[in-house]
């Protein structure tokens, strides 16, 4: 092959490659977009969730591996609960003791009430004796004037009446003491009931800690990585796993001031990932930052203000994510195209391979 022919073929190959590169650049939005369509580079992200221990303890077992898909409520790991189980047994013993205390206190109340009834009966008896003694003393007081009774009899009757009065007073004092004893016994019942309630609350708290020692997935997602390993001792709140919620996936990208200001919440977005340029993923604008992310040193001129970049977030439909859950991956870079004019038409390369 002649040198001139080789040069001609080389030039033709370069031209074809350049044309292909230009075509690919246009297909990915690198060229001029139609009016009303803006684009920016971004990366796929998802809500991250830390699976952590509520209380301090040792990791007994981890049941999932990095990359595993998990469903809401699935057991991911277990903490050692030997100490909590011992505390639970102790709390249940205290509950039994407190329950016995209620019965004992109620028995004391019953006893004090019986003593009160006895004191009431004694008062009745003493009042009857006082009435008899007073009547006899009154008769003796009348008879002593005519010397119908002796002075000794009169003195005895007076002493008997005074003694009966004192006996009534003593019986009434005994009744008051019985009533005070009943109030004290009733207070002991209330205190014993409070001890039972406290023991029950302690049991509920420990049982809650035991339940929380079984770490479950709060929602569907994928395990990203292990933070700790079985056998390690963690402080309260220590992380065990990190997972991502694959039902809350979005791309974050950036637009300059003029374009970001026209992005409406809910505006249509199309996403093309570098790893899968043949597919177009639909999304919706869900967030527009109110503070610029890249700020030049000065913003005194209009040109400088145009350099400000604002963060945009485009959420992918949860239903779409669920249909392609096995293919969802975070961290993938790509390009987002947003319709900043609701009447703008999407270019063909953003509609032909739209994922549905």
C-alpha positions as CSV (number, residue, x, y, z in Angstrom):
1,X,0.0,0.0,0.0
2,X,1.3,3.4,-1.0
3,X,2.2,6.0,1.6
4,X,-0.5,8.4,0.2
5,X,-3.1,5.7,0.4
6,X,-2.2,5.0,4.1
7,X,-2.4,8.7,4.9
8,X,-5.9,8.9,3.2
9,X,-7.2,5.9,5.2
10,X,-5.8,7.3,8.4
11,X,-7.5,10.7,7.7
12,X,-10.8,8.9,6.9
13,X,-10.6,6.9,10.2
14,X,-9.9,10.0,12.2
15,X,-12.9,11.7,10.6
16,X,-15.2,8.7,11.3
17,X,-14.1,8.6,15.0
18,X,-14.5,12.4,15.3
19,X,-18.0,12.1,13.8
20,X,-18.9,9.3,16.1
21,X,-17.6,11.1,19.1
22,X,-19.5,14.2,18.1
23,X,-22.7,12.2,17.7
24,X,-22.3,10.5,21.1
25,X,-21.6,13.9,22.6
26,X,-24.8,15.2,21.1
27,X,-26.8,12.2,22.2
28,X,-25.7,12.7,25.8
29,X,-26.7,16.3,25.8
30,X,-23.3,17.8,25.4
31,X,-24.4,19.8,22.4
32,X,-27.0,22.5,22.2
33,X,-30.3,21.6,23.9
34,X,-33.6,22.9,22.8
35,X,-34.8,26.0,24.5
36,X,-36.5,25.2,27.9
37,X,-34.2,22.2,28.6
38,X,-31.2,22.5,31.0
39,X,-28.7,19.9,32.1
40,X,-26.1,19.3,34.7
41,X,-23.8,16.5,35.9
42,X,-24.7,14.6,39.0
43,X,-24.6,11.3,40.9
44,X,-27.2,8.8,42.1
45,X,-27.7,8.9,45.8
46,X,-30.1,7.4,48.3
47,X,-31.2,7.9,51.9
48,X,-28.6,6.2,54.2
49,X,-29.7,4.5,57.4
50,X,-27.4,3.5,60.3
51,X,-28.4,0.4,62.1
52,X,-27.2,1.0,65.6
53,X,-27.5,-0.6,69.1
54,X,-29.8,1.3,71.5
55,X,-27.9,0.3,74.6
56,X,-24.3,-0.6,75.2
57,X,-23.4,-4.3,74.7
58,X,-21.6,-7.0,72.7
59,X,-22.6,-8.0,69.2
60,X,-23.8,-11.6,69.3
61,X,-24.4,-12.1,65.6
62,X,-24.7,-10.3,62.3
63,X,-27.1,-12.1,59.9
64,X,-26.5,-10.2,56.6
65,X,-23.6,-9.4,54.3
66,X,-22.6,-6.4,52.4
67,X,-24.7,-6.0,49.3
68,X,-27.6,-8.1,50.6
69,X,-31.2,-6.9,49.9
70,X,-33.3,-6.7,53.0
71,X,-37.0,-6.1,53.7
72,X,-38.6,-4.0,56.4
73,X,-38.7,-5.9,59.7
74,X,-36.0,-8.4,58.7
75,X,-33.6,-9.3,61.5
76,X,-30.1,-8.0,60.6
77,X,-28.2,-8.5,63.8
78,X,-28.5,-9.5,67.5
79,X,-26.9,-8.1,70.6
80,X,-26.0,-10.2,73.6
81,X,-28.9,-10.0,76.1
82,X,-27.5,-12.1,79.0
83,X,-27.2,-9.1,81.3
84,X,-30.6,-7.7,80.3
85,X,-32.2,-11.1,81.0
86,X,-30.7,-11.2,84.5
87,X,-32.1,-7.7,85.1
88,X,-35.5,-8.9,83.9
89,X,-35.5,-11.8,86.3
90,X,-34.6,-9.4,89.1
91,X,-37.4,-7.0,88.2
92,X,-39.9,-9.8,88.1
93,X,-38.8,-10.9,91.6
94,X,-39.3,-7.3,92.8
95,X,-42.8,-7.4,91.2
96,X,-43.7,-10.5,93.1
97,X,-42.4,-9.0,96.4
98,X,-44.3,-5.8,95.8
99,X,-47.5,-7.8,95.0
100,X,-47.1,-9.6,98.3
101,X,-46.7,-6.2,100.0
102,X,-50.1,-5.1,98.7
103,X,-51.8,-8.2,100.3
104,X,-49.9,-7.6,103.5
105,X,-50.9,-3.9,103.6
106,X,-54.5,-4.8,102.9
107,X,-54.5,-7.3,105.7
108,X,-53.2,-4.5,108.1
109,X,-56.1,-2.3,106.9
110,X,-58.6,-5.0,107.7
111,X,-57.1,-5.5,111.1
112,X,-57.2,-1.7,111.8
113,X,-60.8,-1.5,110.7
114,X,-61.7,-4.4,113.1
115,X,-59.9,-2.5,115.9
116,X,-62.0,0.5,115.0
117,X,-65.2,-1.5,115.3
118,X,-64.1,-2.8,118.6
119,X,-63.3,0.8,119.8
120,X,-66.8,1.9,118.7
121,X,-68.3,-1.0,120.7
122,X,-66.3,0.0,123.7
123,X,-67.4,3.6,123.4
124,X,-71.0,2.4,123.4
125,X,-70.4,0.2,126.4
126,X,-68.6,3.0,128.3
127,X,-71.4,5.5,127.5
128,X,-74.0,3.0,128.9
129,X,-71.9,2.7,132.1
130,X,-71.5,6.4,132.3
131,X,-75.3,6.9,132.0
132,X,-75.9,4.4,134.8
133,X,-73.3,5.9,137.0
134,X,-74.6,9.5,136.4
135,X,-78.2,8.4,137.3
136,X,-77.0,6.6,140.4
137,X,-75.0,9.7,141.4
138,X,-78.0,11.9,140.8
139,X,-80.1,9.8,143.2
140,X,-77.4,9.8,145.8
141,X,-77.2,13.6,145.6
142,X,-80.9,13.9,146.4
143,X,-80.9,11.3,149.1
144,X,-77.8,12.7,150.9
145,X,-79.8,15.8,151.7
146,X,-82.2,13.8,153.9
147,X,-79.5,11.5,155.2
148,X,-81.2,8.6,153.4
149,X,-77.8,7.4,152.2
150,X,-74.5,7.5,153.9
151,X,-71.7,9.8,152.9
152,X,-69.6,6.9,151.8
153,X,-72.3,5.7,149.4
154,X,-72.5,9.3,148.0
155,X,-68.8,9.5,147.5
156,X,-68.7,6.1,145.8
157,X,-71.4,7.0,143.4
158,X,-69.6,10.2,142.5
159,X,-66.4,8.5,142.0
160,X,-68.1,5.9,139.8
161,X,-69.6,8.6,137.6
162,X,-66.3,10.4,137.2
163,X,-64.6,7.0,136.4
164,X,-67.2,6.3,133.8
165,X,-66.7,9.7,132.2
166,X,-62.9,9.0,132.0
167,X,-63.6,5.6,130.5
168,X,-65.7,7.1,127.7
169,X,-62.9,9.6,127.0
170,X,-60.3,6.8,126.8
171,X,-62.5,4.8,124.5
172,X,-63.0,7.8,122.2
173,X,-59.2,8.3,122.2
174,X,-58.8,4.6,121.3
175,X,-61.3,5.1,118.4
176,X,-59.3,8.1,117.1
177,X,-56.1,6.0,117.3
178,X,-57.8,3.3,115.3
179,X,-58.9,5.7,112.6
180,X,-55.3,7.0,112.4
181,X,-54.0,3.5,112.1
182,X,-56.5,2.8,109.3
183,X,-55.2,5.9,107.4
184,X,-51.6,4.7,107.9
185,X,-52.4,1.2,106.7
186,X,-54.3,2.6,103.6
187,X,-51.2,4.7,102.8
188,X,-49.1,1.5,103.0
189,X,-51.5,-0.1,100.4
190,X,-51.0,2.9,98.1
191,X,-47.2,2.7,98.6
192,X,-47.3,-1.1,97.8
193,X,-49.4,-0.5,94.7
194,X,-46.9,2.2,93.6
195,X,-44.1,-0.3,94.1
196,X,-45.9,-2.8,91.9
197,X,-46.4,-0.2,89.2
198,X,-42.7,0.8,89.4
199,X,-41.7,-2.9,89.1
200,X,-44.0,-3.3,86.1
201,X,-42.5,-0.2,84.4
202,X,-39.0,-1.6,85.0
203,X,-40.0,-4.9,83.4
204,X,-41.5,-3.1,80.4
205,X,-38.3,-1.0,80.0
206,X,-36.0,-4.0,80.2
207,X,-38.2,-6.0,77.8
208,X,-38.1,-3.1,75.4
209,X,-34.3,-3.0,75.6
210,X,-34.3,-6.8,74.9
211,X,-36.5,-6.3,71.9
212,X,-34.3,-3.5,70.7
213,X,-31.3,-5.8,71.0
214,X,-32.7,-7.6,67.9
215,X,-31.7,-5.1,65.2
216,X,-34.3,-5.1,62.3
217,X,-34.4,-3.3,59.0
218,X,-36.6,-0.2,59.3
219,X,-37.5,-0.4,55.6
220,X,-36.6,-2.2,52.3
221,X,-33.1,-1.6,51.1
222,X,-29.6,-2.9,50.6
223,X,-26.8,-3.3,53.1
224,X,-23.9,-1.1,52.2
225,X,-21.2,-2.1,54.7
226,X,-20.6,-3.5,58.1
227,X,-19.3,-1.0,60.6
228,X,-18.6,-3.6,63.4
229,X,-18.2,-7.3,63.7
230,X,-19.6,-10.1,66.0
231,X,-17.9,-10.1,69.4
232,X,-17.2,-6.3,69.4
233,X,-18.5,-4.3,72.4
234,X,-20.4,-1.1,71.4
235,X,-21.4,1.9,73.4
236,X,-25.0,3.0,73.4
237,X,-25.8,4.1,69.8
238,X,-22.9,2.3,68.3
239,X,-23.3,1.6,64.6
240,X,-23.4,-2.0,63.4
241,X,-24.5,-1.7,59.8
242,X,-25.2,0.9,57.2
243,X,-27.9,0.4,54.6
244,X,-29.6,2.5,51.9
245,X,-33.3,2.9,51.3
246,X,-33.8,1.9,47.7
247,X,-37.2,3.4,47.8
248,X,-35.8,6.9,48.2
249,X,-33.3,7.3,45.3
250,X,-32.4,10.6,43.7
251,X,-29.8,12.4,41.6
252,X,-28.2,15.6,42.9
253,X,-27.0,17.9,40.1
254,X,-26.1,21.6,39.8
255,X,-27.4,24.4,37.6
256,X,-26.3,28.0,37.2
257,X,-28.5,30.9,38.6
258,X,-30.4,31.6,35.4
259,X,-31.5,28.0,34.9
260,X,-31.9,27.0,38.6
261,X,-34.3,29.9,39.1
262,X,-36.7,28.5,36.5
263,X,-36.8,24.9,37.9
264,X,-40.2,24.3,39.4
265,X,-40.8,21.7,42.1
266,X,-42.2,18.7,40.3
267,X,-40.7,19.6,37.0
268,X,-39.9,16.6,34.7
269,X,-36.3,15.4,34.7
270,X,-34.6,12.8,32.5
271,X,-31.4,11.0,33.8
272,X,-28.8,9.2,31.7
273,X,-26.2,7.3,33.7
274,X,-22.6,6.9,32.4
275,X,-22.9,3.1,33.1
276,X,-26.1,2.7,31.0
277,X,-26.2,5.5,28.4
278,X,-28.7,3.5,26.4
279,X,-31.5,4.1,29.0
280,X,-33.3,7.3,30.0
281,X,-34.6,7.3,33.5
282,X,-37.6,9.6,34.3
283,X,-37.6,11.6,37.5
284,X,-39.2,14.7,39.2
285,X,-37.5,17.7,40.6
286,X,-38.1,17.6,44.4
287,X,-35.7,20.2,45.7
288,X,-34.0,23.4,44.7
289,X,-31.4,24.8,47.1
290,X,-32.0,28.4,48.3
291,X,-28.3,28.9,48.9
292,X,-25.6,28.7,46.2
293,X,-23.1,25.9,46.5
294,X,-20.3,27.4,44.5
295,X,-19.8,31.1,45.3
296,X,-17.1,33.3,43.6
297,X,-15.1,35.7,45.7
298,X,-17.2,38.6,44.6
299,X,-20.7,38.9,43.3
300,X,-20.8,42.6,42.5
301,X,-21.4,42.3,38.8
302,X,-24.1,40.5,36.9
303,X,-21.6,38.2,35.2
304,X,-20.2,37.1,38.6
305,X,-23.8,36.4,39.9
306,X,-24.4,34.1,36.9
307,X,-21.5,31.9,38.1
308,X,-23.4,30.9,41.2
309,X,-24.4,27.2,41.1
310,X,-27.5,25.8,42.9
311,X,-28.1,22.2,43.9
312,X,-31.1,20.4,42.4
313,X,-32.4,17.1,43.5
314,X,-34.4,14.8,41.2
315,X,-36.3,11.9,42.8
316,X,-37.0,8.7,40.9
317,X,-40.5,7.2,41.3
318,X,-40.6,4.5,44.0
319,X,-42.8,2.3,41.8
320,X,-40.1,2.4,39.1
321,X,-37.4,1.7,41.6
322,X,-39.3,-1.3,42.8
323,X,-39.6,-2.8,39.4
324,X,-35.8,-2.5,38.8
325,X,-34.7,-3.0,42.5
326,X,-31.9,-5.4,41.5
327,X,-30.3,-2.9,39.2
328,X,-30.5,0.1,41.6
329,X,-27.0,1.3,42.6
330,X,-25.9,4.4,44.4
331,X,-22.9,6.5,43.5
332,X,-23.2,6.1,39.8
333,X,-22.4,9.4,37.9
334,X,-24.5,10.7,35.1
335,X,-26.3,13.6,33.6
336,X,-29.7,15.1,34.4
337,X,-31.9,17.0,32.0
338,X,-34.6,19.2,33.4
339,X,-37.5,20.9,31.7
340,X,-37.4,24.5,32.9
341,X,-40.2,25.4,30.5
342,X,-43.3,23.2,30.8
343,X,-44.1,23.7,27.2
344,X,-40.7,22.6,25.9
345,X,-40.4,19.4,23.9
346,X,-38.0,16.7,24.9
347,X,-35.4,16.0,22.2
348,X,-35.6,12.5,20.6
349,X,-32.6,11.0,22.5
350,X,-34.5,11.6,25.8
351,X,-37.7,9.9,24.7
352,X,-36.7,7.0,22.6
353,X,-35.2,4.8,25.4
354,X,-37.4,6.0,28.3
355,X,-37.6,3.5,31.1
356,X,-41.1,2.6,32.0
